[in-house]
């Protein structure tokens, strides 16, 4: 018997492929990558990197909350950036959404992201630890 549960919310963009927004296994939640889509229109929120980064964290927060958790319970986050020159901006935005102790993190430069996004983030959250 599986203890796996699918997490889905209309407050974050619907999956654009064969995946779930998140999967909860026990008290661990694996959040799929979020790009800066407006959940209502499924379009990029802006061409501006900072606006895109804020939307990514807003989308992550919505999925965390649907799983009965919060951004503060994220233990690992992976960021994918089209331009590593935006590293300082994404750090600043991350500090708006998260407080110390910050999760473990990787930031990776990539050639392309879905729908022309400039940033994507995926995370692992542990609830009630």
C-alpha positions in Angstrom: 0.0 0.0 0.0 1.4 3.3 -1.1 1.5 6.4 1.2 1.9 8.6 -1.8 -0.6 11.5 -2.4 -0.9 13.9 -5.3 -0.9 17.6 -4.5 -2.8 19.8 -6.9 -4.0 23.4 -6.6 -5.6 25.9 -9.0 -3.5 28.6 -7.3 -0.4 27.4 -9.1 -0.1 26.6 -12.9 -1.5 23.3 -14.0 1.1 20.7 -15.1 2.2 21.2 -18.8 3.3 17.6 -19.1 2.9 14.1 -17.5 3.7 15.1 -13.9 2.0 16.3 -10.7 2.5 19.7 -9.1 3.8 17.8 -6.1 3.8 14.3 -4.6 3.6 13.8 -0.8 5.2 10.7 0.6 5.0 10.4 4.3 5.9 13.9 5.6 8.1 14.7 2.6 6.7 16.7 -0.3 8.5 16.7 -3.7 7.5 19.9 -5.6 7.8 19.8 -9.3 9.6 22.7 -11.1 7.6 25.9 -11.2 8.1 28.4 -13.9 6.6 32.0 -13.9 3.2 31.2 -15.3 0.1 33.0 -14.2 -2.1 30.1 -13.0 -5.2 31.7 -14.5 -3.9 32.3 -18.0 -1.0 29.8 -18.1 1.1 32.5 -19.7 4.4 34.0 -18.5 3.7 36.9 -16.1 6.3 39.2 -17.7 9.6 39.4 -19.6 11.2 41.0 -16.6 13.4 38.5 -14.7 12.6 39.8 -11.2 8.9 39.6 -11.8 9.3 36.1 -13.1 11.4 35.1 -10.0 8.6 36.4 -7.7 6.0 34.5 -9.6 8.0 31.3 -9.3 8.2 31.6 -5.5 4.5 32.6 -5.4 3.7 29.4 -7.3 5.9 27.3 -5.0 4.2 28.8 -2.0 0.7 27.9 -3.4 1.8 24.3 -3.8 3.4 24.1 -0.4 0.2 25.5 1.3 -2.0 23.0 -0.6 0.2 20.3 0.9 -0.4 21.7 4.4 3.1 23.2 4.6 4.9 26.4 3.9 7.9 27.8 2.1 9.7 27.8 5.5 9.5 24.0 5.6 11.5 23.6 2.3 14.7 21.8 3.0 16.2 21.8 -0.5 15.6 24.0 -3.5 17.1 23.8 -7.0 17.0 27.0 -9.2 17.5 26.9 -12.9 18.5 30.2 -14.5 18.9 31.1 -18.2 21.4 33.8 -17.2 23.6 33.3 -14.1 24.0 37.1 -14.3 20.6 37.2 -12.5 22.0 35.4 -9.5 22.0 38.4 -7.2 18.4 39.2 -8.2 17.1 35.7 -7.5 18.9 35.8 -4.1 17.2 39.0 -3.2 13.8 37.7 -4.3 14.4 34.4 -2.4 15.1 36.5 0.8 11.7 38.1 0.3 9.9 34.7 0.5 12.2 32.7 2.8 13.7 33.4 6.2 16.8 31.8 7.9 17.7 29.1 8.2 17.6 29.0 4.4 17.2 25.6 2.7 20.1 23.8 1.0 20.2 25.1 -2.6 21.7 24.7 -6.1 21.6 27.3 -8.8 22.3 26.0 -12.3 22.7 27.8 -15.5 20.7 26.3 -18.3 20.3 26.8 -22.1 16.5 26.9 -22.2 13.4 26.5 -20.0 9.8 25.6 -20.9 7.7 28.4 -22.5 10.7 30.7 -22.7 10.9 31.2 -18.9 14.0 32.7 -17.5 13.9 30.9 -14.1 12.5 27.7 -12.7 12.6 26.3 -9.2 11.9 22.8 -7.7 12.0 21.9 -4.1 11.7 19.3 -1.4 9.6 20.2 1.7 9.5 18.2 5.0 6.3 18.9 7.0 6.1 18.6 10.8 9.7 17.6 11.3 
